[in-house]
Amino acid sequence: MTPPSGLLNERDNRLRNQARSAIEDLRVELASFGASKEDLDTLRQAAQDLEELFLLVVVGEFNSGKSALINSLLGAELLEEGVTPTTISVNILRYGNDGKERWLSEQLLEREYDSPLLRDVAMVDTPGTNAVLREHQELTEQFVPRSDLVLFVTSADRPFTESERAFLEMIRGWGKKVVLVVNKIDLLRDDRELQQVTGFVAEKVKLLLGFQPQLFAVSARRERESSGSGDPSFARLRSFIAETLTAENRVRLKLASPLGVAGRILEKYRATAKDRLALLAEDARAGESIATQLDSYRIDTRAQLAPRLHEVENIIYEMEKRADRFFDETFRLARLFDLVNADKTRADFQREVAANSAERIDASVDSIARWMVDRESRLWQGVEEELSRRRQAAPGDILLGKTGGDFDASRQQMIQNVARTARGVVANFDRDAEARALGDTMREAVAQTALAGAGAVGLGTLATVLGGAMAVDLTGILAGTMLAGFGLYIIPMRKRQAQKQFRAKAELLRMKLRDALTHQLASELDASLDRIHTAVTPYLRFVRSEQEKVGLFDDHLGQLGNQMGALRREIGSPSFER
């Protein structure tokens, strides 16, 4: 177990404690965000690794000579070698003089060996990558985050393949320090080929990955054949491990490596948070779009309602004009005998003045009702289309799977609930039935307001009632006129009185119709908007809540990222990278 607190100076002990605290804070923060168990376990292991011996992990493709390289470094036949994949578990080699072996897990074997090289460094042999057995590569990939320094082994006869490039990129993604080893240089014919291979590897690594690697070219076979004393290249590698990895460098790497692992996970979730916030911002804009639709719907409906109500009022105006013509034609001395006939006068008034006003008013009300129903149906369709776009707007794997948690499912459920309601309304919207229901409601409202006490049950009935009442008044007026004997004077006066009385009743009719219809349509408009608000509000509330929650989460990650960055700068880089 190293670096033990007793062997660290006060500064290093402080840095280690701060690193452990920062990693634990990140783990707790991510747990509250619904992070994957795999990432939380990795952070937990990273914090534990701060207490462990320095881990030098050897990776590379199968048959690149990893096991042979470790055997040659230690001068012992500890690991099995072969041209086919031989390492099927992770082997951790630690210092010890008893040669004990113990399985730490089903695929993790710890072995002791008495070698000076292992006094301060634990060496790890991993299964080869790019092998037929995918689980071998997965096992290696899972162990890489625990490494403090990676020896990446490539074979001189097939140096730096595309699969090696991808694997090395993954290693660097964890923020690991990497040293490249070109093995099997004994397969090369001369120094010129050696320079070509090492130059190719160094150039490709720098070009593709953006860093200049520490590179060693060795032959594990020649080192074994020379019994550990005849290969200068191996001596340089052994010297690098023993001398370049000084206590100071090991401490730097040991403290910085877990922070690099934590930093990579932090950035992954911060990217998820940023994507989630962007998605929520679009959701919020969709909510604003819906709100704008509702506001426009309210304004446009009210604006377009006035002309439609004028159509109803115009029916009354036209009846007024017909009444004026009727009075002019009827209130004449020449028509005196006709006027005395009350039944005929009443019938003429109904035919010439009231005419089909009742049916036309009813038809206008039906038209307004159908217009309102059609507008509401289109409004629901617009809401459903907006939500359908949002339901499809999840940026793939960024919000799904391991980093999605419950967010995506909750968001999709919220949208689905509203969209389902909208789709149900649109699909089941029987315009004829809805229009009939709305028309009946408006007629009833007018009957209650405008025709109270008249016994009327429909809008058009008012015109009939008005006409009939006026006809009765006319016959009464004429009878009084004849009895008084003032036909030549009184008939014109009575005509003016009748016209004034009719106009007053017609104006009252217009006002009551307009007020009753306006009030009822306003109530229907409010009810329509309330139905949509009720359906959409839970989704919009969810969006606002998630924006606040994810924004706070992103802020906390930013603060932790700054804290870890400051720690890594204070820890510094190992001397061999300066």
C-alpha positions as CSV (number, residue, x, y, z in Angstrom):
1,M,0.0,0.0,0.0
2,T,1.6,3.2,-1.2
3,P,2.1,6.0,-0.9
4,P,1.4,5.5,2.9
5,S,0.7,8.7,4.7
6,G,3.9,8.3,6.7
7,L,6.1,8.4,3.6
8,L,4.4,11.5,2.1
9,N,5.4,15.0,3.0
10,E,2.8,17.3,4.4
11,R,2.1,18.9,1.0
12,D,1.6,15.6,-0.8
13,N,-0.6,14.3,2.0
14,R,-2.8,17.5,1.8
15,L,-3.0,17.1,-2.0
16,R,-4.0,13.5,-1.7
17,N,-6.7,14.3,0.8
18,Q,-8.1,17.1,-1.3
19,A,-8.1,14.8,-4.4
20,R,-9.9,12.1,-2.5
21,S,-12.5,14.7,-1.2
22,A,-13.0,16.1,-4.7
23,I,-13.5,12.7,-6.3
24,E,-16.0,11.7,-3.5
25,D,-17.8,15.0,-4.0
26,L,-18.1,14.3,-7.7
27,R,-19.3,10.7,-7.0
28,V,-22.1,12.0,-4.7
29,E,-23.1,14.7,-7.2
30,L,-23.3,12.2,-10.1
31,A,-25.2,9.8,-8.0
32,S,-27.9,12.5,-7.4
33,F,-28.0,12.9,-11.2
34,G,-28.7,9.3,-11.9
35,A,-25.2,8.4,-13.2
36,S,-24.5,4.8,-14.3
37,K,-23.3,2.3,-11.7
38,E,-20.2,1.7,-13.8
39,D,-19.1,5.3,-13.6
40,L,-19.9,5.6,-9.9
41,D,-17.8,2.4,-9.3
42,T,-15.0,3.8,-11.4
43,L,-14.9,6.9,-9.2
44,R,-15.0,4.9,-6.0
45,Q,-12.1,2.8,-7.3
46,A,-10.2,6.0,-8.3
47,A,-10.5,7.3,-4.7
48,Q,-9.3,3.9,-3.4
49,D,-6.4,3.9,-5.9
50,L,-4.9,7.0,-4.1
51,E,-4.0,4.5,-1.3
52,E,-2.6,1.9,-3.6
53,L,1.0,1.1,-4.8
54,F,2.0,2.8,-8.0
55,L,0.5,0.8,-10.9
56,L,2.5,0.3,-14.1
57,V,0.0,-1.3,-16.6
58,V,1.3,-3.0,-19.7
59,V,-1.2,-3.1,-22.6
60,G,-1.1,-3.9,-26.3
61,E,-2.5,-6.2,-29.0
62,F,-2.2,-9.9,-28.5
63,N,1.1,-11.4,-29.7
64,S,2.9,-8.0,-29.3
65,G,5.0,-9.6,-26.6
66,K,3.6,-8.0,-23.4
67,S,4.1,-11.0,-21.2
68,A,7.6,-11.6,-22.6
69,L,8.5,-7.9,-22.0
70,I,7.4,-8.2,-18.3
71,N,9.3,-11.5,-17.9
72,S,12.4,-9.9,-19.3
73,L,12.1,-6.8,-17.1
74,L,11.8,-9.0,-14.0
75,G,14.3,-11.6,-15.2
76,A,11.9,-14.5,-14.5
77,E,9.5,-16.9,-16.2
78,L,6.4,-15.6,-14.3
79,L,4.0,-15.2,-17.2
80,E,3.0,-17.6,-19.9
81,E,4.1,-16.6,-23.4
82,G,2.9,-17.7,-26.8
83,V,1.9,-16.7,-30.4
84,T,-1.8,-17.1,-29.5
85,P,-3.6,-15.1,-26.7
86,T,-2.3,-16.5,-23.5
87,T,-3.2,-13.9,-20.9
88,I,-6.9,-14.3,-20.1
89,S,-7.0,-12.4,-16.8
90,V,-5.3,-9.3,-15.3
91,N,-2.1,-10.2,-13.4
92,I,-0.9,-7.8,-10.8
93,L,2.7,-8.4,-9.9
94,R,3.7,-7.1,-6.4
95,Y,6.8,-7.3,-4.4
96,G,7.1,-10.3,-2.0
97,N,9.5,-13.1,-1.3
98,D,6.9,-15.9,-0.7
99,G,5.6,-16.2,-4.3
100,K,2.0,-16.2,-3.1
101,E,-0.9,-16.0,-5.5
102,R,-4.5,-15.0,-4.7
103,W,-7.5,-14.2,-6.8
104,L,-8.9,-10.8,-5.9
105,S,-11.8,-11.5,-8.2
106,E,-12.8,-13.9,-10.9
107,Q,-10.6,-12.2,-13.4
108,L,-8.0,-10.5,-11.2
109,L,-5.0,-12.4,-10.0
110,E,-2.4,-11.0,-7.6
111,R,1.1,-12.6,-7.6
112,E,4.2,-11.9,-5.5
113,Y,7.7,-11.8,-6.7
114,D,11.0,-10.8,-5.2
115,S,12.3,-8.1,-7.5
116,P,13.8,-4.7,-6.7
117,L,11.7,-3.3,-9.6
118,L,8.5,-4.2,-7.7
119,R,9.4,-2.6,-4.4
120,D,7.9,0.7,-5.3
121,V,5.9,-0.2,-8.4
122,A,3.2,-2.9,-9.0
123,M,3.4,-4.2,-12.6
124,V,0.2,-5.3,-14.4
125,D,-0.1,-7.6,-17.3
126,T,-3.4,-7.4,-19.2
127,P,-5.0,-9.5,-21.9
128,G,-4.2,-8.6,-25.5
129,T,-6.5,-6.3,-27.4
130,N,-7.8,-7.0,-31.0
131,A,-8.1,-10.7,-30.1
132,V,-11.0,-13.0,-31.1
133,L,-12.3,-13.1,-27.6
134,R,-13.9,-9.7,-27.1
135,E,-14.1,-10.1,-23.3
136,H,-10.2,-10.0,-23.2
137,Q,-10.2,-6.5,-24.6
138,E,-13.1,-5.4,-22.4
139,L,-11.2,-6.7,-19.4
140,T,-8.2,-4.6,-20.4
141,E,-10.3,-1.5,-21.1
142,Q,-11.9,-1.8,-17.6
143,F,-8.5,-1.9,-15.9
144,V,-6.9,1.0,-17.8
145,P,-8.6,3.7,-15.6
146,R,-6.7,2.2,-12.5
147,S,-3.3,2.7,-14.1
148,D,-0.9,5.4,-13.1
149,L,1.4,4.9,-16.1
150,V,0.7,2.8,-19.2
151,L,3.4,0.9,-21.2
152,F,1.8,0.6,-24.6
153,V,3.5,-2.3,-26.5
154,T,3.4,-2.6,-30.3
155,S,5.2,-5.1,-32.4
156,A,7.9,-4.0,-34.8
157,D,6.6,-6.3,-37.5
158,R,3.2,-4.6,-37.5
159,P,3.7,-1.3,-35.8
160,F,0.8,1.0,-34.7
161,T,-2.1,-0.6,-36.4
162,E,-5.5,1.2,-36.7
163,S,-6.9,-0.9,-33.8
164,E,-3.9,0.2,-31.7
165,R,-4.5,3.8,-32.6
166,A,-8.1,3.5,-31.4
167,F,-7.1,1.8,-28.2
168,L,-4.4,4.3,-27.5
169,E,-6.9,7.1,-28.1
170,M,-9.2,5.5,-25.5
171,I,-6.3,5.4,-23.0
172,R,-5.4,9.0,-23.6
173,G,-9.1,9.8,-23.2
174,W,-8.7,8.7,-19.6
175,G,-5.9,11.2,-19.2
176,K,-3.3,8.6,-18.7
177,K,0.4,9.0,-19.1
178,V,1.6,6.7,-21.9
179,V,5.1,5.3,-22.7
180,L,5.4,3.5,-26.1
181,V,7.4,0.3,-26.4
182,V,8.2,-1.1,-29.8
183,N,9.0,-4.8,-29.2
184,K,10.5,-7.5,-31.4
185,I,13.0,-5.3,-33.0
186,D,15.0,-8.5,-33.5
187,L,12.7,-9.1,-36.5
188,L,14.1,-6.0,-38.3
189,R,17.0,-6.4,-40.6
190,D,19.1,-3.4,-39.7
191,D,19.2,0.0,-38.0
192,R,17.7,1.7,-41.0
193,E,14.5,-0.4,-40.7
194,L,14.6,0.2,-36.9
195,Q,14.7,4.0,-37.5
196,Q,11.9,3.7,-40.1
197,V,9.7,1.8,-37.6
198,T,10.3,4.0,-34.6
199,G,10.0,7.2,-36.7
200,F,6.7,5.9,-38.1
201,V,5.3,5.1,-34.7
202,A,6.4,8.5,-33.2
203,E,5.1,10.4,-36.2
204,K,1.7,8.7,-36.3
205,V,1.2,9.0,-32.6
206,K,2.0,12.7,-32.6
207,L,-0.1,13.3,-35.8
208,L,-3.1,11.3,-34.7
209,L,-3.1,11.9,-30.9
210,G,-1.4,15.2,-30.6
211,F,1.5,14.4,-28.3
212,Q,5.1,13.3,-28.6
213,P,5.5,10.0,-26.9
214,Q,8.3,8.6,-24.8
215,L,9.4,5.7,-27.0
216,F,11.6,2.7,-26.4
217,A,12.6,0.1,-29.0
218,V,13.5,-3.3,-27.5
219,S,13.7,-7.0,-28.1
220,A,12.4,-9.1,-25.2
221,R,13.7,-12.2,-26.9
222,R,17.3,-10.9,-27.1
223,E,17.2,-9.7,-23.5
224,R,16.1,-13.2,-22.4
225,E,18.8,-14.8,-24.5
226,S,21.5,-12.5,-23.1
227,S,20.4,-13.3,-19.5
228,G,19.5,-9.7,-18.8
229,S,23.0,-8.2,-19.6
230,G,23.4,-8.0,-23.3
231,D,20.7,-5.7,-24.8
232,P,21.4,-1.9,-24.3
233,S,17.8,-1.0,-25.4
234,F,16.4,-3.0,-22.5
235,A,18.8,-1.4,-20.1
236,R,17.4,2.0,-21.1
237,L,13.9,0.9,-20.5
238,R,14.8,-0.7,-17.2
239,S,16.6,2.5,-16.2
240,F,13.6,4.6,-17.1
241,I,11.4,2.6,-14.9
242,A,13.8,2.4,-12.0
243,E,15.3,5.9,-12.2
244,T,13.0,8.2,-14.2
245,L,10.0,7.0,-12.1
246,T,11.5,8.6,-9.0
247,A,9.5,8.8,-5.8
248,E,8.6,12.4,-6.7
249,N,7.4,11.4,-10.2
250,R,5.5,8.4,-8.8
251,V,3.7,10.6,-6.3
252,R,2.8,13.1,-9.0
253,L,1.4,10.4,-11.2
254,K,-0.3,8.6,-8.4
255,L,-2.1,11.8,-7.3
256,A,-2.9,13.1,-10.8
257,S,-4.1,9.8,-12.3
258,P,-7.3,9.4,-10.3
259,L,-8.0,13.1,-10.9
260,G,-7.6,12.4,-14.6
261,V,-10.2,9.6,-14.4
262,A,-12.5,11.8,-12.4
263,G,-12.0,14.6,-14.9
264,R,-12.9,12.4,-17.8
265,I,-16.1,11.2,-16.2
266,L,-16.9,14.8,-15.1
267,E,-16.6,16.1,-18.6
268,K,-18.8,13.3,-20.0
269,Y,-21.6,14.2,-17.6
270,R,-21.0,17.9,-18.1
271,A,-21.4,17.4,-21.8
272,T,-24.6,15.4,-21.0
273,A,-25.8,18.3,-18.9
274,K,-25.1,20.8,-21.6
275,D,-26.9,18.7,-24.2
276,R,-29.8,18.3,-21.8
277,L,-30.0,22.0,-21.1
278,A,-30.0,22.6,-24.9
279,L,-32.8,20.1,-25.3
280,L,-34.7,21.7,-22.4
281,A,-34.2,25.2,-23.9
282,E,-35.8,23.9,-27.1
283,D,-38.6,22.4,-25.1
284,A,-39.1,25.7,-23.3
285,R,-39.1,27.4,-26.7
286,A,-41.7,24.9,-27.8
287,G,-43.7,25.8,-24.7
288,E,-43.4,29.5,-25.6
289,S,-44.5,28.6,-29.1
290,I,-47.6,26.9,-27.8
291,A,-48.2,29.9,-25.5
292,T,-47.9,32.2,-28.5
293,Q,-50.3,30.0,-30.4
294,L,-52.8,30.3,-27.6
295,D,-52.4,34.1,-27.3
296,S,-52.7,34.5,-31.0
297,Y,-55.7,32.2,-31.0
298,R,-57.4,34.3,-28.3
299,I,-56.6,37.6,-30.1
300,D,-57.5,36.4,-33.5
301,T,-60.7,34.7,-32.4
302,R,-61.9,37.9,-30.6
303,A,-60.9,40.0,-33.7
304,Q,-62.7,37.7,-36.1
305,L,-65.7,37.3,-33.8
306,A,-66.9,40.9,-34.3
307,P,-67.6,40.6,-38.0
308,R,-69.5,37.4,-37.4
309,L,-71.6,39.0,-34.8
310,H,-72.2,41.8,-37.2
311,E,-73.8,39.2,-39.6
312,V,-76.4,38.5,-36.9
313,E,-76.9,42.2,-36.2
314,N,-77.3,42.8,-39.9
315,I,-80.3,40.5,-39.9
316,I,-82.0,42.8,-37.4
317,Y,-81.0,45.9,-39.5
318,E,-82.5,44.4,-42.6
319,M,-85.7,43.6,-40.6
320,E,-85.7,47.3,-39.6
321,K,-85.6,48.4,-43.2
322,R,-88.3,46.1,-44.2
323,A,-90.4,47.3,-41.2
324,D,-89.9,50.9,-42.4
325,R,-91.2,49.9,-45.9
326,F,-94.1,48.0,-44.3
327,F,-95.1,51.0,-42.2
328,D,-94.9,53.4,-45.2
329,E,-97.0,51.0,-47.3
330,T,-99.5,50.0,-44.6
331,F,-100.1,53.3,-42.5
332,R,-102.1,55.0,-45.2
333,L,-105.7,56.1,-45.3
334,A,-106.2,54.1,-48.5
335,R,-105.3,50.9,-46.6
336,L,-107.7,51.7,-43.7
337,F,-109.9,48.7,-44.3
338,D,-106.9,46.4,-44.5
339,L,-105.6,47.8,-41.3
340,V,-108.8,47.0,-39.5
341,N,-108.3,43.4,-40.4
342,A,-106.0,42.4,-37.5
343,D,-105.3,38.9,-38.8
344,K,-104.4,40.1,-42.3
345,T,-102.1,42.8,-40.9
346,R,-100.4,40.4,-38.6
347,A,-99.9,37.9,-41.4
348,D,-98.6,40.6,-43.7
349,F,-96.1,41.8,-41.0
350,Q,-94.9,38.3,-40.4
351,R,-94.4,37.7,-44.1
352,E,-92.9,41.0,-45.1
353,V,-91.0,42.1,-42.0
354,A,-90.2,39.1,-39.8
355,A,-89.9,36.9,-43.0
356,N,-87.1,34.3,-42.5
357,S,-85.2,36.3,-39.9
358,A,-85.6,33.5,-37.3
359,E,-84.1,30.9,-39.6
360,R,-81.3,33.3,-40.7
361,I,-80.4,34.1,-37.1
362,D,-80.3,30.4,-36.2
363,A,-78.2,29.7,-39.3
364,S,-75.7,32.5,-38.3
365,V,-75.4,31.1,-34.8
366,D,-74.7,27.6,-36.3
367,S,-72.1,29.2,-38.6
368,I,-70.4,30.9,-35.6
369,A,-70.4,27.6,-33.7
370,R,-68.9,25.7,-36.5
371,W,-66.2,28.4,-37.0
372,M,-65.3,28.2,-33.3
373,V,-65.2,24.4,-33.3
374,D,-63.0,24.3,-36.4
375,R,-60.6,26.8,-34.9
376,E,-60.3,24.8,-31.7
377,S,-59.7,21.6,-33.7
378,R,-56.9,23.3,-35.7
379,L,-55.4,24.7,-32.4
380,W,-55.2,21.2,-30.9
381,Q,-53.6,19.9,-34.1
382,G,-50.9,22.7,-33.9
383,V,-50.2,21.7,-30.3
384,E,-50.0,18.1,-31.2
385,E,-47.6,18.7,-34.1
386,E,-45.4,20.9,-31.9
387,L,-45.2,18.2,-29.2
388,S,-44.6,15.5,-31.8
389,R,-41.5,17.4,-32.9
390,R,-40.3,17.6,-29.3
391,R,-41.0,13.9,-28.7
392,Q,-38.6,13.1,-31.6
393,A,-35.9,15.6,-30.5
394,A,-33.7,13.5,-28.3
395,P,-30.0,13.6,-29.4
396,G,-29.5,9.8,-29.5
397,D,-27.1,8.2,-27.1
398,I,-26.3,11.4,-25.3
399,L,-29.5,11.3,-23.4
400,L,-30.3,7.7,-23.6
401,G,-28.9,4.6,-22.0
402,K,-26.3,4.9,-19.3
403,T,-26.2,8.6,-19.0
404,G,-29.9,9.3,-19.5
405,G,-31.2,8.1,-16.1
406,D,-34.9,8.8,-15.6
407,F,-34.8,12.1,-17.4
408,D,-35.4,11.0,-20.9
409,A,-38.1,8.5,-19.8
410,S,-39.8,11.2,-17.7
411,R,-39.6,13.8,-20.5
412,Q,-40.9,11.4,-23.1
413,Q,-43.8,10.5,-20.8
414,M,-44.7,14.1,-20.2
415,I,-44.7,14.9,-23.9
416,Q,-46.5,11.7,-24.7
417,N,-49.2,12.5,-22.1
418,V,-50.0,15.9,-23.7
419,A,-49.6,14.6,-27.2
420,R,-52.0,11.7,-26.4
421,T,-54.5,14.1,-25.1
422,A,-54.2,16.3,-28.2
423,R,-54.3,13.4,-30.6
424,G,-57.4,12.1,-28.8
425,V,-59.1,15.4,-29.1
426,V,-58.2,15.7,-32.8
427,A,-59.2,12.1,-33.6
428,N,-62.5,12.3,-31.8
429,F,-63.4,15.8,-32.7
430,D,-66.9,15.4,-34.3
431,R,-67.2,18.9,-35.8
432,D,-70.9,18.5,-36.5
433,A,-71.7,17.3,-33.0
434,E,-69.5,19.9,-31.3
435,A,-71.0,22.6,-33.4
436,R,-74.6,21.5,-32.6
437,A,-73.7,21.4,-28.9
438,L,-72.1,24.9,-29.0
439,G,-75.0,26.3,-31.0
440,D,-77.5,24.9,-28.5
441,T,-75.5,26.4,-25.7
442,M,-75.5,29.8,-27.3
443,R,-79.2,29.7,-28.1
444,E,-79.9,28.7,-24.5
445,A,-77.8,31.5,-23.2
446,V,-79.6,34.0,-25.4
447,A,-83.0,32.7,-24.5
448,Q,-82.1,33.1,-20.8
449,T,-80.8,36.6,-21.3
450,A,-82.7,38.2,-24.1
451,L,-86.0,36.4,-24.1
452,A,-86.7,36.0,-20.4
453,G,-90.4,35.9,-19.8
454,A,-91.2,35.6,-23.5
455,G,-91.3,31.8,-23.4
456,A,-88.9,31.6,-26.3
457,V,-86.4,28.7,-26.7
458,G,-84.4,29.8,-29.8
459,L,-82.7,32.9,-31.1
460,G,-84.9,33.2,-34.2
461,T,-88.0,33.1,-32.1
462,L,-87.3,36.6,-30.9
463,A,-87.9,38.0,-34.3
464,T,-91.3,36.2,-34.5
465,V,-92.2,37.4,-31.0
466,L,-91.2,40.9,-31.9
467,G,-93.2,40.9,-35.2
468,G,-96.3,39.4,-33.6
469,A,-96.3,41.9,-30.8
470,M,-95.9,44.7,-33.2
471,A,-98.8,43.5,-35.3
472,V,-101.0,43.4,-32.3
473,D,-99.9,46.9,-31.4
474,L,-100.8,48.1,-34.9
475,T,-104.3,46.7,-34.9
476,G,-104.9,48.3,-31.5
477,I,-103.6,51.6,-32.7
478,L,-105.7,51.6,-35.8
479,A,-108.9,50.7,-33.9
480,G,-108.3,53.6,-31.6
481,T,-107.7,55.9,-34.5
482,M,-111.0,55.0,-36.2
483,L,-113.0,55.4,-33.1
484,A,-111.5,58.8,-32.5
485,G,-112.2,59.9,-36.0
486,F,-108.8,61.5,-36.5
487,G,-107.6,59.3,-39.4
488,L,-105.9,61.9,-41.4
489,Y,-103.9,63.3,-38.5
490,I,-103.5,60.4,-36.2
491,I,-102.4,57.7,-38.7
492,P,-99.1,59.5,-39.6
493,M,-98.4,60.2,-35.9
494,R,-99.2,56.6,-34.9
495,K,-96.9,55.4,-37.8
496,R,-94.0,57.4,-36.4
497,Q,-94.7,56.1,-32.9
498,A,-94.9,52.5,-34.2
499,Q,-91.6,53.0,-36.1
500,K,-89.9,54.5,-33.1
501,Q,-91.2,51.7,-30.9
502,F,-90.1,49.0,-33.4
503,R,-86.6,50.5,-33.7
504,A,-86.2,50.6,-29.9
505,K,-87.3,47.0,-29.7
506,A,-85.0,46.1,-32.6
507,E,-82.0,47.9,-31.0
508,L,-82.7,46.1,-27.7
509,L,-82.8,42.9,-29.7
510,R,-79.4,43.7,-31.3
511,M,-77.9,44.6,-27.9
512,K,-79.1,41.5,-26.2
513,L,-78.1,39.2,-29.1
514,R,-74.6,40.8,-29.2
515,D,-74.1,40.8,-25.4
516,A,-75.4,37.2,-25.0
517,L,-73.4,35.8,-27.9
518,T,-70.2,37.7,-26.9
519,H,-70.4,36.6,-23.3
520,Q,-71.1,33.0,-24.3
521,L,-68.4,32.8,-27.0
522,A,-65.9,34.4,-24.5
523,S,-66.8,31.7,-22.0
524,E,-66.3,29.0,-24.7
525,L,-63.0,30.6,-25.8
526,D,-61.7,30.6,-22.2
527,A,-62.8,27.0,-21.7
528,S,-61.1,25.9,-24.9
529,L,-57.8,27.6,-23.8
530,D,-58.1,26.2,-20.3
531,R,-58.4,22.7,-21.7
532,I,-55.1,23.1,-23.6
533,H,-53.4,24.8,-20.6
534,T,-54.5,22.0,-18.4
535,A,-53.0,19.4,-20.8
536,V,-49.7,21.3,-21.4
537,T,-49.0,22.7,-18.0
538,P,-47.5,19.5,-16.4
539,Y,-45.0,19.2,-19.3
540,L,-44.0,22.9,-19.1
541,R,-43.7,22.6,-15.3
542,F,-41.4,19.6,-15.8
543,V,-39.3,21.6,-18.3
544,R,-38.8,24.5,-15.9
545,S,-38.0,22.2,-13.0
546,E,-35.5,20.2,-15.0
547,Q,-33.8,23.4,-16.3
548,E,-33.3,24.6,-12.8
549,K,-32.1,21.2,-11.6
550,V,-29.7,20.5,-14.5
551,G,-28.5,24.1,-14.5
552,L,-27.6,23.7,-10.8
553,F,-25.9,20.3,-11.5
554,D,-23.9,21.9,-14.3
555,D,-22.8,24.7,-12.0
556,H,-21.6,22.2,-9.4
557,L,-19.7,20.2,-12.0
558,G,-18.1,23.4,-13.2
559,Q,-17.0,24.2,-9.7
560,L,-15.7,20.7,-9.1
561,G,-13.9,20.8,-12.5
562,N,-12.2,24.1,-11.5
563,Q,-11.2,22.5,-8.2
564,M,-9.7,19.4,-9.8
565,G,-7.9,21.5,-12.4
566,A,-6.3,23.6,-9.7
567,L,-5.2,20.4,-7.9
568,R,-3.7,18.9,-11.0
569,R,-1.8,22.2,-11.7
570,E,-0.5,22.2,-8.1
571,I,0.5,18.5,-8.4
572,G,2.4,19.2,-11.6
573,S,3.7,16.9,-14.4
574,P,6.4,14.3,-14.0
575,S,9.9,15.4,-14.9
576,F,10.1,13.1,-17.9
577,E,7.3,15.0,-19.6
578,R,8.7,18.5,-19.1
